[in-house]
């Protein structure tokens, strides 16, 4: 395998130049195994753990075939030639970032389609004509129903992270989308497992697929070192979190809830450790901005919920910390897969309180992880070894002050002014407005109080005057 290169696998020269410019010469196992079949146009079922290099494994053959053998003819509005389905917008964005430079080599265009943002830009791209669409199932179906996109011209379809789409309940939509693509097209499916209905997709839509499996599904990555740090109470855990976040390298901290992720990112930033959060309550521009800050190194710490457990690939993440242990072993492996990607090394730390140790031990057994619990503090040698060099303190930027409401928060409406005037014994500024000898009326249409009288509030339970039974006890004229 050491003599295997992208060139010997038959990757076209224009793509070789793009890959070489990015420092990619030697394929990873999933790429070396699948490329001969995918480049030849066969349907492929690829099974591999997270971080194994699946994105390039399907991006290269899609661009190579659409740019050569399947090329020709003018682009047609709303009729792409290639379709890639992904479960999350983060993954769709990451796939497009890998795909776009390759597509440019052949003059192919790409676009992403997902929810959470306005559809206008996506519709405009479809109307202009686009060659390859990277989409999440929900928004894609919406645009199909609105007649903005048609899949009858699709030559190659890719389902990435099919098992995660099953976990999110997307398989009915994926099935409808797949039925809209030509049966004669090439189909590639990549998944870590074949449970939860993924096997049905394989049987229904793939024609005599070639199976390529790299490592056991959901197996831990060999270059990843796992640690379990036991801490006695919440306060010592907080100190441990801050210590693990204080290193110079990139690190991702996983929380169970959106609120806690946002809160921890703010606490770390206030402590001089620049951090950004990533969770489902953020808009797409906010997600993009926070991910860009993390990728550029402006923030060395990303505090995330499981929304980042798949699809977020940032190079050189040296440490993943499960601040809150996940609920099940698959989530543990996908979270941990943000480090030690594509052959690099990384460390994974799980923080556990005494009451969580039993559940965590069961989870680790299911994940195939062997790691003894170490009782540590923020000053322990095992912790310092993972921190490495401590990053310099960064003074947090001042946050904009919220503007106080004018008037100390007091309502300036006419009714409020009348009530205040009555309490203070002063004439209201807007209350009474007699007209042509008739008694004045307030804004509700009721007769205004006579001069010298005031409105009295009472809690009396006596019956209301006849003709208005609903107003008992609310107001009486003095």
DRENDO-765706 format. One line per 4 residues: number of its first residue (from 1); their letters; for each residue z, y, x of C-alpha. Coordinates in nm, 4 decimals, m for minus. Layout:
NUM) a) Z,Y,X ~ ...
END
This chain:
1) xxxx) 0.0000,0.0000,0.0000 ~ 0.0514,0.2329,0.2968 ~ m0.3277,0.2442,0.3520 ~ m0.3916,0.3368,m0.0096
5) xxxx) m0.5010,0.6969,m0.0678 ~ m0.6421,0.8886,m0.3604 ~ m0.9798,0.8740,m0.1849 ~ m0.9814,0.4950,m0.1576
9) xxxx) m0.8864,0.4721,m0.5262 ~ m1.2074,0.6515,m0.6199 ~ m1.0740,0.9942,m0.7149 ~ m1.3677,1.2415,m0.7120
13) xxxx) m1.3962,1.4851,m0.4234 ~ m1.3268,1.8071,m0.6235 ~ m0.9938,1.6616,m0.7332 ~ m0.9150,1.5375,m0.3826
17) xxxx) m0.9347,1.8965,m0.2608 ~ m0.6931,2.0166,m0.5309 ~ m0.4491,1.7350,m0.4544 ~ m0.4700,1.7918,m0.0786
21) xxxx) m0.4024,2.1633,m0.1208 ~ m0.0798,2.0629,m0.2966 ~ 0.0128,1.8194,m0.0190 ~ m0.0708,1.5076,m0.2184
25) xxxx) m0.2591,1.2384,m0.0266 ~ m0.0750,0.9118,m0.0904 ~ m0.0421,0.7954,m0.4535 ~ 0.2848,0.6766,m0.5995
29) xxxx) 0.2970,0.3162,m0.7273 ~ 0.2253,0.3980,m1.0930 ~ m0.0753,0.6046,m0.9828 ~ m0.2073,0.3423,m0.7413
33) xxxx) m0.1735,0.0690,m1.0035 ~ m0.3322,0.2491,m1.2984 ~ m0.6071,0.4694,m1.1488 ~ m0.8684,0.1927,m1.0916
37) xxxx) m0.8504,0.0998,m1.4613 ~ m0.8165,0.4487,m1.6070 ~ m1.1032,0.5869,m1.3974 ~ m1.3170,0.2960,m1.5247
41) xxxx) m1.2458,0.3915,m1.8868 ~ m1.0122,0.1064,m1.9835 ~ m0.7156,0.1452,m2.2169 ~ m0.3901,0.1307,m2.0203
45) xxxx) m0.0258,0.0745,m2.1074 ~ 0.1905,0.2148,m1.8285 ~ 0.5621,0.1463,m1.8115 ~ 0.7692,0.3302,m1.5547
49) xxxx) 1.0981,0.5095,m1.5235 ~ 1.1328,0.8837,m1.5294 ~ 1.0154,1.0645,m1.2168 ~ 0.7663,0.7932,m1.1205
53) xxxx) 0.4590,1.0206,m1.1202 ~ 0.3088,0.9355,m1.4599 ~ 0.1718,1.2858,m1.5230 ~ m0.0793,1.2665,m1.2389
57) xxxx) m0.1529,0.9060,m1.3328 ~ m0.3159,1.0186,m1.6563 ~ m0.4203,1.3758,m1.5647 ~ m0.6519,1.2630,m1.2829
61) xxxx) m0.8619,1.0179,m1.4881 ~ m0.8766,1.2508,m1.7887 ~ m1.0211,1.5372,m1.5847 ~ m1.2394,1.3107,m1.3697
65) xxxx) m1.4042,1.1443,m1.6705 ~ m1.4349,1.4537,m1.8906 ~ m1.5737,1.6496,m1.5957 ~ m1.8357,1.3898,m1.5012
69) xxxx) m1.9345,1.0914,m1.7167 ~ m1.8272,1.2416,m2.0490 ~ m1.9332,1.5992,m1.9760 ~ m2.2221,1.7780,m2.1384
73) xxxx) m2.2837,2.0071,m2.4309 ~ m2.1338,2.3389,m2.5246 ~ m1.7722,2.3704,m2.6288 ~ m1.7175,2.3653,m3.0030
77) xxxx) m1.4447,2.5629,m3.1735 ~ m1.1477,2.3502,m3.2721 ~ m1.2909,2.0256,m3.1300 ~ m1.1273,1.9268,m2.7973
81) xxxx) m1.2498,1.6345,m2.5858 ~ m0.9096,1.5370,m2.4466 ~ m0.5707,1.5126,m2.6192 ~ m0.2273,1.4603,m2.4641
85) xxxx) 0.0715,1.4150,m2.6961 ~ 0.4225,1.4885,m2.5663 ~ 0.7601,1.4868,m2.7461 ~ 0.8908,1.8277,m2.6340
89) xxxx) 0.7502,2.1688,m2.5564 ~ 0.9138,2.1592,m2.2127 ~ 0.7254,1.8419,m2.1283 ~ 0.4020,1.9785,m2.2737
93) xxxx) 0.4368,2.2887,m2.0569 ~ 0.5063,2.0797,m1.7453 ~ 0.2071,1.8542,m1.8132 ~ m0.0229,2.1529,m1.8544
97) xxxx) 0.1029,2.3022,m1.5279 ~ m0.0048,1.9813,m1.3487 ~ m0.3277,1.9407,m1.5449 ~ m0.4648,2.2954,m1.5335
101) xxxx) m0.5466,2.3172,m1.1585 ~ m0.7288,1.9826,m1.1775 ~ m0.9237,2.0927,m1.4864 ~ m1.0290,2.4147,m1.3142
105) xxxx) m1.2122,2.2107,m1.0490 ~ m1.4639,2.1078,m1.3172 ~ m1.4557,2.4255,m1.5226 ~ m1.2567,2.2594,m1.7993
109) xxxx) m1.0111,2.4595,m2.0088 ~ m0.6679,2.3532,m2.1341 ~ m0.4112,2.4859,m2.3790 ~ m0.0689,2.3899,m2.5121
113) xxxx) 0.0226,2.3544,m2.8788 ~ 0.3862,2.3345,m2.9899 ~ 0.6269,2.4884,m3.2373 ~ 0.8961,2.7510,m3.1905
117) xxxx) 0.6449,3.0310,m3.1269 ~ 0.3713,3.2037,m3.3230 ~ 0.0599,2.9941,m3.3715 ~ m0.1746,3.2922,m3.3258
121) xxxx) m0.2408,3.2412,m2.9548 ~ m0.2921,2.8693,m3.0081 ~ m0.5360,2.9290,m3.2933 ~ m0.7268,3.1845,m3.0845
125) xxxx) m0.7630,2.9323,m2.7993 ~ m0.8912,2.6668,m3.0401 ~ m1.1402,2.9054,m3.1971 ~ m1.2706,3.0013,m2.8530
129) xxxx) m1.3246,2.6336,m2.7709 ~ m1.0965,2.4313,m2.5438 ~ m1.1598,2.1041,m2.3608 ~ m0.8111,1.9528,m2.3348
133) xxxx) m0.5140,2.0068,m2.5665 ~ m0.1555,1.9234,m2.4664 ~ 0.0411,1.9145,m2.7891 ~ 0.3613,1.8225,m2.9670
137) xxxx) 0.2930,1.6230,m3.2859 ~ 0.4537,1.8596,m3.5392 ~ 0.2594,2.1798,m3.4655 ~ m0.0618,1.9847,m3.4014
141) xxxx) m0.0445,1.8323,m3.7497 ~ 0.0191,2.1786,m3.8972 ~ m0.2974,2.3138,m3.7346 ~ m0.4942,2.0077,m3.8415
145) xxxx) m0.3899,2.0664,m4.2028 ~ m0.4943,2.4325,m4.1707 ~ m0.8373,2.3195,m4.0461 ~ m0.7984,2.4933,m3.7109
149) xxxx) m0.8380,2.1739,m3.5060 ~ m1.0353,1.8525,m3.5581 ~ m0.9967,1.5394,m3.3461 ~ m1.3275,1.3665,m3.4222
153) xxxx) m1.4699,1.4605,m3.0797 ~ m1.1749,1.3381,m2.8696 ~ m1.2895,1.1046,m2.5920 ~ m0.9535,1.0372,m2.4243
157) xxxx) m0.6072,1.0345,m2.5843 ~ m0.2792,1.0095,m2.3929 ~ 0.0653,0.9374,m2.5406 ~ 0.3305,1.0373,m2.2885
161) xxxx) 0.6987,0.9468,m2.3263 ~ 0.6136,0.7439,m2.6362 ~ 0.9653,0.5998,m2.6492 ~ 1.1136,0.9501,m2.6680
165) xxxx) 0.8745,1.0395,m2.9503 ~ 1.0062,0.7330,m3.1303 ~ 1.3672,0.8428,m3.0699 ~ 1.2858,1.1834,m3.2233
169) xxxx) 1.1237,1.0313,m3.5309 ~ 0.7693,1.1433,m3.4450 ~ 0.5944,0.8067,m3.4766 ~ 0.4685,0.8575,m3.8362
173) xxxx) 0.3046,1.1841,m3.7293 ~ 0.1717,1.0286,m3.4091 ~ 0.0190,0.7470,m3.6150 ~ m0.1597,0.9943,m3.8434
177) xxxx) m0.2881,1.1888,m3.5420 ~ m0.4132,0.8758,m3.3680 ~ m0.6003,0.7702,m3.6837 ~ m0.7858,1.1035,m3.6658
181) xxxx) m0.9276,1.0235,m3.3202 ~ m1.2391,0.8045,m3.2750 ~ m1.1635,0.4334,m3.2358 ~ m1.4147,0.4149,m2.9523
185) xxxx) m1.2199,0.6631,m2.7378 ~ m1.0092,0.5698,m2.4365 ~ m0.6346,0.5539,m2.5020 ~ m0.3556,0.5681,m2.2448
189) xxxx) 0.0086,0.5140,m2.3401 ~ 0.2988,0.5726,m2.1035 ~ 0.6520,0.4757,m2.2015 ~ 0.9725,0.3574,m2.0383
193) xxxx) 1.0327,0.0999,m2.3141 ~ 0.8420,m0.0575,m2.6018 ~ 1.1214,m0.0538,m2.8607 ~ 1.1663,0.1581,m3.1765
197) xxxx) 0.8105,0.1036,m3.2937 ~ 0.6240,0.1852,m2.9720 ~ 0.4971,m0.1735,m2.9607 ~ 0.3331,m0.1167,m3.3021
201) xxxx) 0.1404,0.1808,m3.1614 ~ 0.0199,m0.0368,m2.8768 ~ m0.1018,m0.3115,m3.1109 ~ m0.2639,m0.0688,m3.3551
205) xxxx) m0.4439,0.1740,m3.1261 ~ m0.4950,0.0263,m2.7780 ~ m0.7899,m0.2091,m2.7275 ~ m0.7193,m0.4936,m2.4849
209) xxxx) m0.4963,m0.2664,m2.2749 ~ m0.4230,m0.3303,m1.9109 ~ m0.0454,m0.3393,m1.8579 ~ 0.0962,m0.1756,m1.5462
213) xxxx) 0.4725,m0.1821,m1.4999 ~ 0.6468,m0.0115,m1.2103 ~ 1.0143,m0.1104,m1.1781 ~ 1.2206,m0.2389,m1.4649
217) xxxx) 1.2204,m0.0120,m1.7678 ~ 1.5223,0.2238,m1.7722 ~ 1.6295,0.1071,m1.4263 ~ 1.8137,0.3498,m1.1992
221) xxxx) 1.6236,0.5175,m0.9173 ~ 1.6954,0.3600,m0.5790 ~ 1.7115,0.6938,m0.3939 ~ 1.9788,0.8217,m0.6316
225) xxxx) 2.3491,0.8010,m0.5433 ~ 2.5918,0.7876,m0.8360 ~ 2.9497,0.9177,m0.8315 ~ 3.2209,0.9161,m1.0977
229) xxxx) 3.4887,1.1815,m1.0459 ~ 3.8081,1.1427,m1.2489 ~ 4.0106,1.4537,m1.3249 ~ 4.3470,1.4767,m1.4969
233) xxxx) 4.3097,1.7701,m1.7349 ~ 4.0734,2.0380,m1.8626 ~ 4.1864,2.3021,m1.6136 ~ 4.1314,2.0822,m1.3070
237) xxxx) 3.7931,1.9819,m1.4543 ~ 3.6967,2.3486,m1.4838 ~ 3.7821,2.4054,m1.1169 ~ 3.5805,2.0985,m1.0222
241) xxxx) 3.2768,2.2231,m1.2181 ~ 3.2833,2.5603,m1.0420 ~ 3.3162,2.3914,m0.7042 ~ 3.0203,2.1562,m0.7629
245) xxxx) 2.8091,2.4486,m0.8839 ~ 2.8795,2.6630,m0.5794 ~ 2.6387,2.5022,m0.3303 ~ 2.3165,2.6529,m0.1999
249) xxxx) 2.0793,2.3910,m0.3439 ~ 1.9479,2.3543,m0.6969 ~ 2.1686,2.1653,m0.9404 ~ 2.1616,2.0868,m1.3115
253) xxxx) 2.4796,2.0634,m1.5187 ~ 2.4524,1.8759,m1.8488 ~ 2.6649,1.9655,m2.1505 ~ 2.6805,1.8032,m2.4933
257) xxxx) 2.6567,2.1185,m2.7085 ~ 2.4485,2.4358,m2.7055 ~ 2.7565,2.6571,m2.7364 ~ 2.9261,2.5059,m2.4327
261) xxxx) 2.6067,2.5241,m2.2249 ~ 2.5706,2.8955,m2.2986 ~ 2.9406,2.9575,m2.2350 ~ 2.9469,2.7737,m1.9001
265) xxxx) 2.6345,2.9521,m1.7734 ~ 2.8004,3.2859,m1.8502 ~ 3.1270,3.1818,m1.6824 ~ 2.9492,3.0715,m1.3661
269) xxxx) 2.7419,3.3907,m1.3508 ~ 3.0545,3.6028,m1.3962 ~ 3.2137,3.4063,m1.1102 ~ 2.9278,3.5013,m0.8753
273) xxxx) 2.7228,3.1816,m0.9191 ~ 2.3910,3.2802,m1.0858 ~ 2.3223,3.0329,m1.3671 ~ 2.0862,3.0077,m1.6629
277) xxxx) 2.1136,2.7967,m1.9763 ~ 1.8594,2.5745,m2.1515 ~ 1.9146,2.4448,m2.5036 ~ 1.7642,2.4301,m2.8497
281) xxxx) 1.8879,2.7710,m2.9671 ~ 1.6666,2.9564,m2.7202 ~ 1.3248,3.0857,m2.8161 ~ 1.0277,2.9641,m2.6149
285) xxxx) 0.9997,3.2891,m2.4127 ~ 1.3723,3.2620,m2.3306 ~ 1.3301,2.9003,m2.2201 ~ 1.0302,2.9891,m2.0071
289) xxxx) 1.2139,3.2825,m1.8496 ~ 1.5234,3.0758,m1.7666 ~ 1.3200,2.7855,m1.6257 ~ 1.1158,3.0285,m1.4158
293) xxxx) 1.4354,3.1812,m1.2745 ~ 1.5646,2.8344,m1.1881 ~ 1.2347,2.7230,m1.0312 ~ 1.2050,3.0460,m0.8286
297) xxxx) 1.5613,3.0154,m0.6978 ~ 1.6890,3.3319,m0.8659 ~ 1.9420,3.1036,m1.0324 ~ 2.0505,2.7914,m0.8453
301) xxxx) 2.2256,2.6382,m1.1457 ~ 2.0748,2.5266,m1.4753 ~ 2.3256,2.4448,m1.7507 ~ 2.1497,2.2365,m2.0121
305) xxxx) 2.1832,2.0122,m2.3106 ~ 1.9753,1.6969,m2.3467 ~ 1.6713,1.9123,m2.4291 ~ 1.6167,1.9216,m2.0506
309) xxxx) 1.6721,1.5499,m1.9968 ~ 1.2981,1.4843,m2.0196 ~ 0.9988,1.6857,m1.9178 ~ 1.1697,1.9441,m1.6977
313) xxxx) 1.0491,1.8846,m1.3436 ~ 1.1669,2.1323,m1.0827 ~ 1.1299,2.0282,m0.7208 ~ 1.4293,1.9694,m0.4956
317) xxxx) 1.7079,1.9374,m0.7507 ~ 1.9714,1.7913,m0.5193 ~ 2.2537,1.7366,m0.7681 ~ 2.2891,1.6469,m1.1368
321) xxxx) 2.6347,1.6778,m1.2922 ~ 2.7234,1.5171,m1.6248 ~ 2.9929,1.7678,m1.7202 ~ 3.0064,1.5959,m2.0581
325) xxxx) 2.9187,1.2238,m2.0326 ~ 2.6232,1.1393,m2.2598 ~ 2.6532,0.9294,m2.5728 ~ 2.4340,0.6384,m2.4591
329) xxxx) 2.2921,0.4882,m2.1412 ~ 1.9297,0.5966,m2.1929 ~ 2.0397,0.9590,m2.2030 ~ 2.2347,0.9016,m1.8798
333) xxxx) 1.9252,0.7710,m1.6997 ~ 1.6969,1.0453,m1.8294 ~ 1.9449,1.3182,m1.7413 ~ 1.9941,1.1706,m1.3969
337) xxxx) 1.6169,1.1501,m1.3507 ~ 1.5983,1.5274,m1.2952 ~ 1.6925,1.4532,m0.9325 ~ 1.5542,1.1986,m0.6844
341) xxxx) 1.2071,1.2431,m0.8333 ~ 0.8898,1.0983,m0.6834 ~ 1.0553,0.9458,m0.3790 ~ 1.3031,1.2207,m0.2909
345) xxxx) 1.6790,1.1661,m0.2756 ~ 1.9520,1.3065,m0.4957 ~ 2.3108,1.2692,m0.6159 ~ 2.4463,1.2286,m0.9674
349) xxxx) 2.8077,1.3074,m1.0594 ~ 2.9818,1.2219,m1.3852 ~ 3.3084,1.4011,m1.4633 ~ 3.5515,1.1989,m1.6710
353) xxxx) 3.8892,1.2680,m1.8280 ~ 4.1379,0.9805,m1.8668 ~ 4.0578,0.9342,m2.2375 ~ 3.6851,0.8968,m2.1601
357) xxxx) 3.7077,0.6324,m1.8873 ~ 3.6740,0.3247,m2.1104 ~ 3.3642,0.4509,m2.2932 ~ 3.2057,0.5658,m1.9676
361) xxxx) 3.2588,0.2242,m1.8058 ~ 3.0679,0.0592,m2.0918 ~ 2.7876,0.3147,m2.0674 ~ 2.7509,0.2627,m1.6913
365) xxxx) 2.7295,m0.1144,m1.7341 ~ 2.4463,m0.0760,m1.9851 ~ 2.2678,0.1627,m1.7482 ~ 2.3006,m0.0817,m1.4602
369) xxxx) 2.5031,0.1626,m1.2512 ~ 2.7871,0.0532,m1.0257 ~ 3.0168,0.3376,m0.9287 ~ 3.3939,0.3334,m0.8911
373) xxxx) 3.5950,0.6202,m1.0387 ~ 3.7433,0.8469,m0.7707 ~ 4.0431,1.0661,m0.8526 ~ 3.9515,1.4024,m0.7043
377) xxxx) 4.0262,1.7732,m0.7092 ~ 3.8012,2.0624,m0.6156 ~ 3.9367,2.0357,m0.2583 ~ 3.8667,1.6629,m0.2082
381) xxxx) 3.6403,1.5589,0.0792 ~ 3.4054,1.3703,m0.1562 ~ 3.3538,1.6903,m0.3538 ~ 3.3035,1.9081,m0.0469
385) xxxx) 3.0415,1.6663,0.0833 ~ 2.8329,1.7185,m0.2314 ~ 2.8819,2.0951,m0.2320 ~ 2.7497,2.1364,0.1207
389) xxxx) 2.7176,2.4985,0.2288 ~ 2.8724,2.7340,m0.0240 ~ 2.6325,2.9979,m0.1528 ~ 2.7166,3.3648,m0.1052
393) xxxx) 2.8825,3.5472,m0.3940 ~ 2.6285,3.7255,m0.6151 ~ 2.7624,4.0213,m0.8100 ~ 2.6693,3.9714,m1.1771
397) xxxx) 2.4392,4.2316,m1.3273 ~ 2.6068,4.4549,m1.5864 ~ 2.5427,4.3464,m1.9422 ~ 2.4202,4.6072,m2.1914
401) xxxx) 2.6970,4.7494,m2.4072 ~ 2.6694,4.6911,m2.7792 ~ 2.6329,5.0220,m2.9616 ~ 2.9234,5.1139,m3.1844
405) xxxx) 2.8398,5.2044,m3.5428 ~ 2.8613,5.5764,m3.6101 ~ 3.1643,5.6912,m3.8087 ~ 3.3967,5.4234,m3.6750
409) xxxx) 3.2343,5.1607,m3.8965 ~ 3.3034,5.3503,m4.2225 ~ 3.0416,5.3289,m4.4939 ~ 2.8721,5.6615,m4.5679
413) xxxx) 2.7397,5.5613,m4.9113 ~ 2.8042,5.7742,m5.2204 ~ 3.0395,5.5228,m5.3807 ~ 3.2482,5.4957,m5.0619
417) xxxx) 3.2682,5.8738,m5.0388 ~ 3.3960,5.8980,m5.3973 ~ 3.6650,5.6412,m5.3293 ~ 3.7797,5.8222,m5.0153
421) xxxx) 3.7787,6.1567,m5.1978 ~ 3.9910,6.0105,m5.4760 ~ 4.2434,5.8758,m5.2278 ~ 4.2611,6.2050,m5.0372
425) xxxx) 4.2611,6.4320,m5.3444 ~ 3.9417,6.6115,m5.2315 ~ 3.6187,6.6685,m5.4245 ~ 3.3467,6.4145,m5.3462
429) xxxx) 3.0390,6.5402,m5.1686 ~ 2.7894,6.3603,m5.3891 ~ 2.9810,6.2213,m5.6818 ~ 2.9400,6.4436,m5.9885
433) xxxx) 2.6104,6.5940,m6.0860 ~ 2.6215,6.7398,m6.4417 ~ 2.2878,6.8240,m6.5902 ~ 2.2134,7.0694,m6.8721
437) xxxx) 2.5581,7.0471,m7.0302 ~ 2.5678,6.6699,m7.0430 ~ 2.8494,6.4862,m6.8658 ~ 2.7566,6.3889,m6.5151
441) xxxx) 2.7062,6.0230,m6.4274 ~ 2.7584,5.8438,m6.1001 ~ 2.4945,5.6191,m5.9379 ~ 2.5976,5.3199,m6.1505
445) xxxx) 2.5194,5.5110,m6.4737 ~ 2.8842,5.5388,m6.5844 ~ 3.0211,5.8808,m6.6886 ~ 3.1745,6.0628,m6.3929
449) xxxx) 3.5528,6.1198,m6.3926 ~ 3.6676,6.4541,m6.5374 ~ 3.7836,6.7230,m6.2999 ~ 4.1406,6.6744,m6.1903
453) xxxx) 4.1464,6.3073,m6.2631 ~ 4.1157,6.0207,m6.0195 ~ 4.0162,5.6616,m6.0286 ~ 4.3093,5.4215,m6.0304
457) xxxx) 4.2957,5.0599,m5.9127 ~ 4.5273,4.8106,m6.0771 ~ 4.5986,4.4413,m6.0770 ~ 4.7080,4.4478,m6.4373
461) xxxx) 4.6239,4.1392,m6.6382 ~ 4.5993,4.3318,m6.9664 ~ 4.2758,4.2852,m7.1628 ~ 3.9854,4.5103,m7.0834
465) xxxx) 3.8653,4.7604,m7.3378 ~ 3.6535,4.6116,m7.6122 ~ 3.2861,4.5792,m7.5353 ~ 3.3293,4.4969,m7.1672
469) xxxx) 3.5282,4.1710,m7.1440 ~ 3.4227,4.0965,m6.7836 ~ 3.6018,4.3985,m6.6380 ~ 3.9623,4.3039,m6.7149
473) xxxx) 4.2047,4.4202,m6.4464 ~ 3.9354,4.5842,m6.2262 ~ 3.9538,4.9528,m6.3151 ~ 4.1253,5.1801,m6.5708
477) xx) 4.0755,5.5472,m6.6315 ~ 4.3880,5.7591,m6.5859
END
